[in-house]
Amino acid sequence: MLRSLTTIVGLSLLSACSGAPPAEPAPPSAPPAASPANPAVAPPAAAMPIKAPRADANLIPRKVLFGNPERAAPRISPDGKHLAFLAPDQGVLNVWVAPIGDLKAAKVVTQDRKRGIRMFFWPFDGQHLVYLQDKDGDENFHIYAVDLKTNETKDLTPYEGARAEFGGLSEKIPGEIVVGLNDRDKKYHDLYRVSLKSGERKLIYKNEQFSEIITDDAFKARLGSKMLGTGGQEVLDLSGKEPKPFIAYGQEDSLTTNPLGYDAAGKILYFFDSRGRDTAALVTLDAAGKATVLAQDSKADIQGVMAHPKTGKIQAVKSDYERRQWQVIDKALQADFDALKTVTDGDFDVISRTLDDSKWTVAYVLSNGPVRYYLYDRAKKKADFLFTNQSALEKAQLAKMTPVIVKARDGLDLVNYLTLPVASDPDGDARPAQPLPTVLLVHGGPWARDGWGLNPMHQWLANRGYAVLSVNYRGSTGFGKKFVNAGDKEWAGKMHDDLLDSVKWLGDQKIAADKQVAIMGGSYGGYATLVGLTYTPDTFACGVDIVGPSSLLTLLQSIPPYWAPMLEQFAKRVGDPRTEEGKQLLLSRSPLTKVDAIKRPLLIGQGANDPRVKQAESDQIVKAMQDKKIPVTYALYPDEGHGFARPENRLSFYAVAETFLAQCLGGSYQPVGEDFKGSTIQVPAGADSVYGLSEALPKR
């Protein structure tokens, strides 16, 4: 089933949480803190001087960069009659629907009043629109169907404490969708056919072992993937009475090889496949598992596909080394791709297509401008402009992002992205006229990556006077299996060396001012921040950790139950929490064991409902620092999870972070102003360490 994603909710261990982060049980009490590796007490870290940073009224407002988009993600209905898109309603992101060609007639069709909707799609019945939503960031998503004729919304998965995952849809069965539910067993998602009208569900497959199940357009379970004790994967054929082996592959291919799905006829099976090569190719597999290569890229994995909306046959593929590249497989699309290249600047993605394939919606991404959306008519080879995601950015002076290759100490090429303040680079050579205070921005995952395009974090920091570098360290995905596997069991090891090598490069290129590099990141990037301030305490001037784990042992001992099928991957690639040897490795790579070493200012942000990195991870390092009388500022959000989904909370945290960085690095800043309005921010520790924070906090 290729006309929709197998799941539209990612399962990366520690997803990225920067910019406008993706939306995400009350956390358990904090586990006991590990004993510090060095019991000697280091001198307390010096607090930053509390004085007013340099305010600048000409800065791009945080609300423009981190608030809701004006309109985004336009998707055309399968029948081509309507356009749905995201836009605020009463200050909260909701889904709007307009007749095609008449955006002014758009009406809001959802009524979310708190968190905002970010994931929606059109089914094939012509009457409903479907969206996903969780509660306060707990990631126990429910799936809702909106009847566009009656304006009624039905919760299709009204099961408390369960997580629903979208499993697919089919033109052949237009009134139903496939849903995965773990209400029977929290570790595994059973597959159901669910009626869009009534919510009635019918079991497709009772799942007792698979991390992923692939269905076809007849809603039949065809393949199941499960983790092996070796860290590899086995894919079984589920089409008979009993599962039978189909193919298996080792740990070296487990992050770069996986089934993608079948065409509409259920005869062609598509796979991303790195077996026998470094980068993942798109292949088809026959009944015996023999692969036929359709497309490949010697420098990057094939990671995106375009499938025909009716036949499900893949027509084009996307890879991304420094910037995204398309390869057209079906030559019937070549003229369309040629036409789209002439519409405007930037890298484009086709984000929706009508069932008859006559019209597409297309997004164009720039690094120094808002996303531009178009409605493309294939017959006319003409693209009509729809809207940008944030019109205020059209008038702002934004900085360009430049891909740069940094050589790691062992020879690996690191594809990084550099952004400089506009005024600092008068000749446009991606080198400032003089060294600048710099922020090293580390992505989450770690099995994810940074890419080229408009990055709100880069624009925010560059606008405040900082150079910004995002690092694709080893373990990042998209660059082949050698690169991703080089990160195995290298948390706080060679993965951190890649960050240090990137800092050295910044100095060698005279980009970063001496001793004026901050480290910042979300999720794994938050962990990397804590590593930077504990394992290499003299390298960074300060750090900002967003939902980062402080102990790898307690992190892996508290993973969500539906991640249990993937535990072998964590054990092989991070460390095994079930063995004494593995526990010792995990503790040796845990910032919590080296709290004594912290000597630079630290800001921590955490969502109380985070199911991936529990609140306990931040609580325990804050307590350990307080016990050692080491200053720390801790911002906690009771209605957030793995990242800050509500714009009010994003704005408040970045207002704190902006002042914190200005105190540390000397950049300019925008006072808090109204950016705490509507936020649930709490600061259990260190409010007095950030200028104006105590006074700005809501009075409760």
N, C-alpha and C positions, 0 to 999 in steps of 0.2 A: 504494500500500500504506500504509494509514493506521492500521492497528491496532497498529503499532509505529513507533518512531522510525527514520528512515532511517539514522542513526548515533547511538549513545549515548555517543560519545567526542567532546568538543568540539574545535574547531580554532581557537579564538581565539588570536591571535598571542601574547598574554601574559595568560594566564588569572589570575583572582583567586587569591590564595594566603594568605588570612587565615582566622582562625577555625580550623575543622577542615578544612584544605585538601583539594581533590580529589587522589586519587592521580595520579601522572604516568606509547650506545657510548662508551665512555670518551671524554671530551672531548679535542679536539686541544690541542696546546700553545698557549699564549696568543699571539695575533697581536701584532705590534708595536704598542706604544701610540702613539696620535696625538700630535703635538707640541702642547704647550699653546698656546692662543691668545695668552696673555700670558706671555712667558718670564720676566718679573720674578718673583722669589721673594717670596711674601707671608710675613709672620711666621708661624711654626708655630702651628697651632690649639692652644689651651690644653686640656690634659687635664682631665677632671672630677676634683674632689677625691675621693680614695679614703677614704671614711669610711662607717661603717655607716648605711644608710638606716633609716627608721623602720619597724620590724617591727610587725605587727598579727596577733594570733592569731585574730581574729574574721573574717578575710577568707574569701570563698568559695574553697575550694581550687582550684588550677589543674586538678587531676585531674578535678574535676566539670565544669569548663568545656571542657577540651580533651582529655580522655580519650575512650575509646570510649563510644558510647551504650550504655545497657543493652539496649534493643531499638529497632529502627527499620525503616522502609520495609516495612510489611506488604503483601504482594501475594497476592491470592486466586487460586487455580488456575482455569483456564478452566472446568473442570467443577464448581467450587464445593466440592470435597471437602477441600481443604487450604489452609493459610495458610503462606506462606514469609515470613521476616523475617531481618534482620541482628541478630546478637547475638554477644558475645565467647564464644570457646571457648579455654580456656587463655590468656586474655588477648589473643586476636587475633580480629578481626571475621570471622565465618563466617556461612553461611546455615543457618538452622534451618527445619524443616518440622513443622507440627502438624496433626492432624485439625481440621477446622473446628469451632469451639465448644469445643475442649479444648486450650488453650494449655499446660497442665501436662504434656501428653503430647508436647511438642515434642522433636525429636531433631535434632542437628547433622548435616548431610549433606555438608559440605565440610570439608577438613582443611588449610586454609592455616595455616602456622605462623610467618609472618614479617610480611607486609605488610598483610594484611587485605583482605577482599573488599568492594567498594563497588557493583559493578554486576552485577545478575542479573535474569533474567526467566524466565517460564514459557513454554515452547513449547506446541503444541497436542496433542502425542501422549499426554499423560496419564501418561508414564513418566519423563520427564527434567526436570531443571532446568538452566539454562545460566547461566554466569557468565564474566566477563572478568577477566584479571589480567596485569600486566606484571612485569618483573624490576627491582627496586631503582629504580623511577621512570624507566626508559628509554622508556616509552610504546610499546614494541613489544608490544602486547597480544596474548595468546593467548585463544582462546575454548574453554571447557571445558564438557562435558556430564556431568552426574551422573545415573546410572541409579538411580532411587529404589527399585527392586526389588532390585538386587544390591549397591547402595552403591559401585559402581565409577565412577571418574572417568576420562574420556577427553579428551585434548587434541585438539580438532578441527582445530587449526591448528599442528602441530608443526614449524614452519619457523623456524629460528634467524635472527635479524636482520630478520625480516619483521614487519609490523604488521597485525593483523587488525582489521577493523571489522565490527560487526553491521549487516547490510543489510536484515533484515526476516524475517517469518514469515507463514504462511498457514494458515488452517483447512483449505484444500483440499489442502495437502501437509503433513500434521501431523508427519511424521517427519523433516523437513528444515528447514533455515534458510538464508537468504541471507547470505553472508559476502564481504566485500571483502578482498583480499590483495595486497600489493605485493611478493611474493617473486620475481616475474619482472622487474619494473621498479620500483625504489624510489620513483619519482615518481608512479606511478599504481596504483590498486587495481583489479585484475580482479575480476569478480563470479563467484561459484560457488554452486551448490547443494551443501550439505554434509549428509550423513546423520548424524543424532544418534546412531545406534547404532554404525555402522561407521567414521564419519569420512571415508568415501569422498566425493570432491568431483567435481562435473561443471561444466564451464565454462558460464556463462551469457553472459558478454560479455568479450571481450578489450579492455581499456581502454587507449587510447594518447593520450588528449587531455582527458578529462573530470575535473573536480574532484569531481563528484557525479553519480551515476546513480540514477534512480528506476525501480523495478520495480513490477509489479502483482502481484495475488494468484496469478497463474499462474507467477510467478517469471520473467516476461519483461521484458527491459530496454525501457523505454518512452521515457524522456527522459534526456538528458545535458546537464549545464551546464558551460560552460568560460569562462574569463576571456578578455576581449578586450584587445588592446594599448591600448585607450583607458581601461581600468579598468572597463569595463562587463562585462556578461555576455551570452552567447548560449546559448539553450536549443534543442537539436536533438531532432527526433523520431527515435527509434531503432527504431521498429517495422517498418521496411522493410529491404530488403537493404543500403541505404546510409543513413547519417544525412542528414536533410534539415532545413533551417532551420524553426524553429517560431516563436519570438519572440526579440527581443533588446532590451536596455535599457542605458542609459548608466550611467556611474559614479555619478551622483547618486542612482540607485535601487538600486545593487548591494548595499548593506547592508540594505535594507528590502524587497527583492523577491526571492522565490525560490519554486520549486515545492515543494509540500508532499507531494503524492502523490495516488493514485487511490482511489476507493471500491472495495469488494470486487468489484463487477461490472466494474471497469476502464473505466467509462464517464464518470464524473465526475472531472475533474481540479481539485484545489484548489490555490490559490496565495495566498501573501502578496504583496500588490501595492500599491506606493506610487506607481505611474505616474499622473500627473495629479492627485495629492493629496500632502499632506505626510506623514500617518501611514499606515502599512501597514494595508490592509483585508484581510479574508478574501474571496476571490472564487473563482468557478469560471470556467474557460476552456473555450470550445468548440474545435472542430477548427481554426477559423480564428484562434484566439487572442483572440477577443472576450471581454471580462470581464463577469461579472454579480456585483455586490457582494452578499455575504451579511451582512456585519457590519463595522462600523468604529467608531472612537473618535476624536473630533476632537483629543484631547490626547495620546494614546499609541498606539503600534503594537499591533495584534492580534498576540500572541506565543505564545499557548497555545490548544490546541483539545481538545475531547472528541469522539472519534469512536465511533460505535456499534460494539461489539465484534464483531458479526457482519456488518453491512452496510458498515461503514467510512464511513458518511455522518456528516459533522460535525454535532453536535447543540448544542454550546455553545462559546463562545470566551472567552478571557481577555485583558485588557489591564491595564496597571499604570502609573498616573501617580504618585500618592503612595502608593496601596495598590491591591491587585489588585481588579479588577472583572470579574464574569462577565456575559455576555449569552447568554441561552438562545435558540437558533435553532429547535430542535424543541420545540414546546409540550408534547409528551408528557413532557418532563423538568421542566416548570415547577413542578409540585407537589413534585417531589423537591428541587429547589433551595430552594423555600420551606421545606420541612421541615428541610433541612440548616442553614438560617440560624438555626433555633431551638435547635439542639443544645447549643451552647456558644459562648463568645466567640471572636473571632479570625477570620482569613481562612482559608477552606478550599480544599483541592484534592482532587479525586477521583483516587486514584493507581492503582486497578485495578478491573476489572469482570469478572464471570463472562461466559461466552460467551452464556448465555441472558439476561444483563443483569438478573438477579434480585437480585444482591448486589454491593455496592461496598465498597472500603476507602477511607476518607476521613481526611485529615490536617488538623488545625486548628492554625494558627500564631498565636502571640501574640508580642508584643515583650518581655514580662516574665514568661514562663513556658515550661515545656517544651512540645514538640510533642505534641499529644494525637491518638491514632489510634482510629478507630471502624470497626466493621463495620455497614454500613447495609443494611437489608432494604427493598427497594423496595415490596413488596406491603403491608407493615405500616407503611411510612413511619416506621421506627424505627431509631435508631442505638444500637448496644451498644458501650460503651467496651471497648477492647482493652488499651492501655497508653500510657504516655508514654515519650518517648525517654530521659529522665533523671529518675528519681523524686526524686533529691536536690535538684533545682531547684524542686520543688514547695514545699519548706520554706525556700528561700533568699529573701532580700529582694532582688528584682530591680528594675532601673530600667526605666521606660517609654521607648520610642523615639518621637520626635515628628518627623513630616515638616515641613520648613521650606523656604520658597522664598527663595532668595538671588538678588538681581538682579546679573547680571554688568555690568561697566562699559559694554558695548555693548548692553545691554538684554535679553540672553538670560536666561530664567528657569532657575535651577539648582535642581533638586529634590534637596535634601540631607536628611540624617537626623541628628538631635541626641539624644544621651543624656546625662543629668546624674546625678551621684551622688544617691541617694535623699534623703539628709539635707540636701543643698544646696538643695533646691527644696521648701520646706515648704508653699507654697500651690499647687503643681502647675501653674504657668503656663509651664513649660519655660524659666524664667529663674532662675538661681541667686540666692540672697540676696546673694552677693558674688562677684566674678570668681574664676575657678578656673584652675589649670594645666590645659592642654587638649592633646589629641592630635587632629591632623588625620589621618584614616584614609582612604587613597586606594586605590580598587579597581583591580584588574588589568583586562586586556583589550587595549587600551582599549575594544574593541568589546564591552562588557559593561555591567553597571550594578549599583548598590546598590539594595536594596529594604527594605521594612518587615518586621520580624519579629524573632525571637530571634536575636541576633548575639552569639556567644561573645566576640568581641573587644570589643564595646561593653560587655557586662556585666563583663568582666574589668577594663577600664580604669576604668569608672565606679565599680566596687567599690573600686578603689585610690585613688579621690579625684579622678579627672580628668573633665572634660567631654570628650565625644567627638563629632566631626562627620565624617560620611561625605559625600563630595561626588560628585554626578553631574555632572562637568565635560563640556564640549562634546566630542563624540566618543563619549560613552556611548550605548548603544543603548536603544531602547524609547520614545523621545520624538519620533519623526518624523525624516524625512531631513534637514530643515534643520538640526536640532540635531546629528545625527551627522556630517553633512558639514562643519559649522563647525569640526570638528577636523582637517580635512585639512591636512597639513604644518604643524600647529601644535603638535607636540611641543616642549616647552620654550618655546612661544610663548603663544598665547592659551589653550591648555589649562592652562598653568601660571598664567596670569592669573586663570583661574576659581578656582584654589586660593587665590591671593593675595586675591581679592575675598571669598572665603569667610572667610579669616582676618580681613580688615578688618571684615566683618559681625560676627564673633564679638567683636571689640573694641568695635564701636559698640553692640552689644547688652549690653555689660558681662557677657559670658559668660566670655571668656578674660582671664586676668590678663596684664598687659603683659609682653612678652618671655618668656612662659612657654607657648609653643605648640611642641609637637614635631610632626614629620611622620613618618608611618609607612605602609608599604604593601607589598604583594606584587606581583611581576611588573611590570606597568606602574606600579603604585603604588610599587614599589621604585625604578624609574627616576625617578619624580616626586620621591621622597625625595632621590635624588642630585642632581637638578636644583635642588631647594630649597636644598641646602647649598652648591651651586656657583654657580648663577646669581643667587640671592637670599640670600647668606650671612648677612645680618643679620636675616632674617625669623624663622627657626626656632631654637629653643634647642638642638635635637639631632634626629637622624634615625635611623630603623630601616628598613633596606632588606632585603627578603626577595626573593631571586632576581631582582633588577632588573638590566637591562643598563646598562653604563657607556658603551658606544659604540654608537650606532645603526648605524654603518658595519660594524663587526665582527659585530653582531647579525644584520644582513640578509645578510651574507656567509656566515653559518654556520647558516641555517635548515635544518630537517630536509628531506630530499629529497622527502618526500611533500607538502611545502608549495610545491614549485616551481610547480605550476599556479596558485598564488595570488600569485606574485611581482609581477604587474602591479598588484594591489591595493595591496601594500606600497609599490611604486614611486610610485604616484599619491597615496597617502594619507600616506606617511611620508617618502619620498625614494628616489631611484633609485640603487642602489649600482653600476650599470653605466655611469654617465656621470660625467664630471668635475664637472659642475654639481651632480648629485645627491650625489656624494661630499662635496663642499664643504658642501652643506646639511646632510647627516647629521652631519658633523664639527662643524658650528657648533651643533648641537643635542645634542651629546654631553658629558655631565658629565666624561668622561675628559680632555677638552681644557681643563678649568677647575679641575683639582685644586688648583692654587695658592690658589684662593679659599676653600677650606674652612677654617672657623674654629670650627665647632661639633662636638661629639662625634658619632661615627657608629658604628653597629653594623650589620654585614652578616651575613646568613644565606644559605647556598647549598647546593644539592644537587649532588653530584659527577656525577650521571648525567642532569642536566637536558638534554633534547634541544632545548628552545626557547631558553632563556637559558643558554648553556654556562658551565661553571665558569670558563672564561677571562675572562668578563665581570667576575666578582668578583675573580679573581686579578689582573687588570691594574690595576684601580683601587687595590687594596690595595698592590700593588707601587709604583705611582706615589706614593701617599701616604707609604709608608715611605721612598722615595727623597727625599721632601721633608721627612722627619721630622715628618709630620703624624700624630697618634695615630689609630688605627682598631682596632676589635675585630672579628674575623672568625671566625664559626662555620661549620664545614664538615661536611657529613654524607655519608659515602661510600656510603650505601645509600638515598639519596633523589634525587628528580628535581626537577620544577617545583613545589615546595612540599613540606611535611613530612607524609607520609601515616601513618607509624608514630606512634602516640600517645606512645611513649617519646621520640621525637625532638621532637615538638611540645612536650611538657612541658619538655624540657630547654631548648629555644630560648626559650620564653616565660618560663622562670625567669630566664634571662640577660637578656632584654629587660625584665622587670619590675624587676630590680635596676638596670639601665641607666637606665630612665626615672625611677626613684625618685631616683637620684643627680642626674639632670638637672632634674627638675621638682619633686622634694620630696614625691611621693606616698608612701603606705605600701606595704609589700611583704611578701611571704611568702618566707622563706628557702628555699633550694634544697631542703633536706630530702632526700626520696627521689626527686626529680624528674629526676635524672640516671641513675637505675637502668635498665639495659637500653638506654640511648641509645648511639648511635655518635658522639656529638658530638666534634669535634676543633676546637681553637682555634689556628690557625696564627699568629695575630697578636693582640696586645692583650689577652690574658687578665688581665694585671695592672691593666688600666684599669677593670675591673668588680669591685666589692667581693665578695670570697669566691670568685670564679670559679676562680682557679688551684687553690685548695684543694679545690674541689668536683669538679674534672675527674677522670674515671676514670683510675686509674693503669694505664698500658699497658706 
